[in-house]
């Protein structure tokens, strides 16, 4: 009986590891009614949204660097073939 419970716990831990890092924070829907949220919930939401903005900005920066590197590579090939 215990083995089944241990297996279930291990499966639960594995599925938790598969979730995105921010999955523990509640999902915020833009334009959502905020009137029912407490002060603590609103502060937590602001903190989570600031973290998400930083995460998205970091990804945007990485993508722009990737595009810039690709552009530089293809521009150097164009000059070499001319």
Buried (B, 14 or more C-beta within 10 A) or exposed (E): EEEEEEEEEEEEEEEEEEEEEEEEBEEEEEEEEEEEBEEEEEEBBEEBEEEEEEEEEEEEEEEEEEEEEEEEEEEEEEEEEE
